[in-house]
Amino acid sequence: QMTDPFDVLLRSHSLRQFREWEAEGLDFHHIGYLRLARTEEQMKLFAKSVEYQREMGFKASVYDSKDLQKLVPHLDSTGLAGGIFGP
C-alpha cells in the first residue's frame, strides 16, 4: 500500500526478516492489507504503488469502489474512489 519507492523497498527488506523468523518457528498470520482512497488523486498514487510493488515481487492490485464490495462484502464503499489490496 506504500506510495513511495523507498517505502516499498523497506517493506521488501522487512518481509525477508519476517520470513527468517518464520523459518525459526515464529508464527505469523498472513492476512494482507487494504488501503482505501477517497479521491482519484489517491487512486493514481495507488496505481504507481502497484508498479513499484510488482517490481519488488509483491502482488498488489487496485480496486474501484464497486469491486471493493466484492473483496470485502461488509464494507460500505460509499464516498470511496477505491483502494489497493495486497494479499
C-alpha positions as a printed Julia matrix, in Angstrom:
87×3 Matrix{Float64}:
   0.0     0.0     0.0
   3.05    2.23    0.08
   3.12    5.06   -2.44
   6.85    5.8    -2.3
   9.51    3.56   -3.87
  11.72    3.79   -0.76
   8.84    2.6     1.45
   8.25   -0.37   -0.86
  11.95   -1.23   -0.7
  11.85   -1.01    3.1
   8.83   -3.32    3.14
  10.7    -5.79    0.96
  13.59   -5.91    3.43
  11.18   -6.25    6.35
   9.36   -9.12    4.67
  12.63  -11.01    4.28
  13.22  -10.63    8.03
   9.73  -11.9     8.85
  10.32  -14.93    6.62
  13.56  -15.67    8.5
  11.67  -15.53   11.79
   9.03  -17.87   10.38
  11.74  -20.32    9.36
  12.88  -20.27   13.0
   9.36  -21.2    14.15
   7.68  -17.85   14.84
   4.09  -17.95   13.56
   2.56  -15.04   11.62
  -0.95  -14.77   10.18
  -0.83  -13.64    6.55
  -3.98  -11.57    6.17
  -2.85   -8.98    3.63
  -3.64   -5.29    3.71
  -6.26   -2.95    2.34
  -5.79    0.79    1.98
  -8.73    2.93    0.93
  -8.87    6.04   -1.26
 -11.43    8.82   -1.26
 -10.07   10.7    -4.28
  -8.92    9.95   -7.81
  -5.58   11.54   -6.92
  -5.07    8.87   -4.24
  -6.04    6.21   -6.76
  -3.3     7.48   -9.11
  -0.78    7.08   -6.28
  -2.06    3.55   -5.68
  -1.6     2.69   -9.38
   2.03    3.86   -9.17
   2.47    1.89   -5.96
   1.31   -1.3    -7.68
   4.03   -0.77  -10.29
   6.71   -0.36   -7.58
   5.41   -3.34   -5.67
   5.33   -5.65   -8.69
   8.93   -4.7    -9.48
   9.8    -5.84   -5.93
   7.83   -9.1    -6.27
   4.67   -8.15   -4.37
   1.15   -8.94   -5.62
  -0.9    -5.8    -5.05
  -3.95   -4.73   -7.06
  -6.05   -1.58   -7.35
  -9.83   -1.9    -6.99
 -12.51    0.64   -7.82
 -15.23    1.25   -5.23
 -17.7    -1.32   -6.6
 -15.02   -4.02   -6.71
 -14.16   -3.28   -3.08
 -17.63   -4.6    -2.17
 -16.72   -7.92   -3.81
 -13.41   -8.05   -1.98
 -14.88   -7.1     1.42
 -18.66   -7.72    1.35
 -19.36   -5.94    4.67
 -17.52   -2.75    3.58
 -19.66    0.31    2.84
 -17.82    1.86   -0.11
 -19.97    5.0    -0.2
 -17.71    8.01   -0.77
 -14.7     5.9    -1.71
 -12.9     6.08   -5.04
 -11.42    2.63   -4.48
  -8.49    1.01   -2.79
  -5.35   -1.06   -3.02
  -5.11   -4.62   -1.69
  -2.13   -6.86   -1.28
  -2.59  -10.45   -0.2
